[in-house]
Structure formats: structure tokens, C-alpha cells
């Protein structure tokens, strides 16, 4: 049964612990998948991830998190908005695709576009911010293809795998009086 916010190849679906937890545990404990993320250097336990799923599934005032799935229902990763500031129409966005065999095929870009459509059309947000560690070429490419623009750099923001890493900032503004066409509800 189709549900969620759909694009041409992907769906942003509600989190389902039964369907998505095992992959999350595998991916978030995989050093290749978490090479450029703020998580993954410390082990993520089943209990900790279950608590996170429970919290996100209940909903929060500042987070919206989706599972990224193909239209056939194959789970590829997660995408969401965090630190939502409703008064200012702002959120911080992020995506992690755990299926390394599918990296480089445009799934991240489509997920980012779908997420932006949802943020602008459904939630009424006006500005999305994404933070990327310098060196994460794939994420920079994905954000650029999804329409995000470079907005700045924070030097030596994070310690990751033996080095201080700059953070690159990217923003996507809602087009004034434009209707986003990247997704549709089903």
C-alpha cells in the first residue's frame, strides 16, 4: 500500500520501527555510512535506537523524520528536518542513505527535493539549512543538485576521525509565490 510523500522513484514514509529499525542499527554502526555524519563513531545500541524511534514516531515540535523508500518499498535511508523554528519558518535538514550499493544514483537528490517540497508546501517553512563536513563531496553534490546554495563555512567545527573538520553551510529558500513540483501526497 502506497503512503507518504512520493516522487518519481522514492517515497518519504513515516518511520516504522518494525520495518526500519534493523537497517538503522546496521547503517548507523557502519563506519563507511557514518564517515561524514555527526553520529556513528560511538556504538549505537538497540535500546538507544529504539528510544529514538519511539520519540520520533510520537512526533516532536521540532523534528520531522522520514524513512526513504523506493516506490516498491525498499528501505534506502532516512531524511528529515530538525530544530524547526515555526515562528521563523526555518529548519535544519539532513539525509543519510545507508544502502551503499545505491550511492551515486540520484536517490539523495530526489529525497532532498521531496523533503523540500514537503517543508515548503505542507509545513509552510520558508528556509532550509544543511550542514556538511568539508570533504563530503557526495553531499555537496546532492545539495547543489537539489537547489541548495552555499552560504558559508564554520572553521574546525567538528572533530571527526582524527581531524578537525570545517562545516559547509547550504541554504534553500522557498521560491516566492512558486509551487514546488517535486512531490505529491499519496
Buried (B, 14 or more C-beta within 10 A) or exposed (E): EEEBBBBEBBBBBBBEBEBBBEBBBEBBBEEEBBBBBEEBEEEBEEEEBBEBBEEBEEEEEEBBBBBBBBBEEEBBBBBBBBEBEEEEBBBBBBBBBBBEEBBEEBBBBBBBBBBBBBBBBEBEBBBBBBBBBBBBEBBBBBBEBBBBEEEEEEEEBBEBEEEEBBBBBBBBBBEEEEEBEBBEEE
